[in-house]
Amino acid sequence: MSQSLSSSSHSGGIAAPVAIPIRALVPWAVCTVVLSLLLLYFVGAEQGATSLISGHAVHEYVHDGRHLLGFPCH
């Protein structure tokens, strides 16, 4: 029994890493950048003259996160 366990665990040495083509990563990178910029906008700039959404609902929702990240808001 120990012989079958040891032979299956050493079947080929170290496995080579799998190469991921750049074309497969580009959509994920673009999506990540767009979502990060949206988050940065809503946390850092969604107030006053640059506001896309009227009222103070978004500002109050991200208020503590704004202070935590060092953005001034008042």
C-alpha positions as CSV (number, residue, x, y, z in Angstrom):
1,M,0.0,0.0,0.0
2,S,2.8,2.4,0.8
3,Q,4.5,1.5,-2.4
4,S,1.5,2.6,-4.6
5,L,1.3,5.9,-2.7
6,S,4.9,6.7,-3.2
7,S,5.1,5.8,-6.8
8,S,2.1,7.9,-7.8
9,S,3.4,11.0,-5.9
10,H,6.7,11.0,-7.8
11,S,5.4,10.4,-11.3
12,G,7.2,13.1,-13.2
13,G,9.1,15.5,-11.0
14,I,8.2,19.2,-11.0
15,A,5.4,20.2,-13.4
16,A,6.1,23.1,-15.8
17,P,3.9,26.2,-15.5
18,V,1.2,26.7,-18.0
19,A,1.7,29.6,-20.4
20,I,-1.3,31.9,-20.6
21,P,-1.6,33.9,-23.8
22,I,-1.8,37.7,-23.6
23,R,-5.0,37.7,-25.6
24,A,-6.7,35.8,-22.8
25,L,-5.6,38.3,-20.2
26,V,-6.5,41.5,-22.0
27,P,-10.3,41.5,-21.4
28,W,-9.7,40.8,-17.7
29,A,-7.1,43.6,-17.5
30,V,-9.5,46.1,-19.2
31,C,-12.4,45.1,-17.0
32,T,-10.2,45.5,-13.9
33,V,-9.0,48.9,-14.9
34,V,-12.5,50.2,-15.8
35,L,-14.0,48.9,-12.5
36,S,-11.1,50.4,-10.5
37,L,-11.5,53.8,-12.2
38,L,-15.3,53.7,-11.5
39,L,-14.6,52.9,-7.8
40,L,-12.0,55.6,-7.6
41,Y,-14.4,58.1,-9.1
42,F,-17.3,57.3,-6.8
43,V,-15.1,57.3,-3.7
44,G,-12.9,60.2,-4.6
45,A,-14.8,62.6,-6.8
46,E,-18.5,62.0,-6.6
47,Q,-19.5,65.3,-5.0
48,G,-20.2,68.9,-6.0
49,A,-19.6,70.1,-9.6
50,T,-18.3,66.7,-10.8
51,S,-21.3,64.8,-9.5
52,L,-23.0,62.4,-12.0
53,I,-25.8,61.5,-9.6
54,S,-27.8,64.3,-8.0
55,G,-28.1,64.5,-4.2
56,H,-25.8,63.4,-1.5
57,A,-26.7,59.7,-1.4
58,V,-23.5,58.4,-3.0
59,H,-21.4,60.9,-1.0
60,E,-22.8,59.7,2.3
61,Y,-22.6,56.0,1.3
62,V,-18.8,56.3,0.6
63,H,-18.1,58.9,3.3
64,D,-16.1,56.8,5.7
65,G,-14.2,55.1,2.9
66,R,-13.3,58.5,1.5
67,H,-11.7,59.5,4.9
68,L,-10.0,56.1,5.3
69,L,-8.3,56.5,1.9
70,G,-7.3,60.1,2.6
71,F,-9.7,62.0,0.3
72,P,-10.8,65.4,1.7
73,C,-14.5,66.0,1.5
74,H,-15.3,68.8,4.0
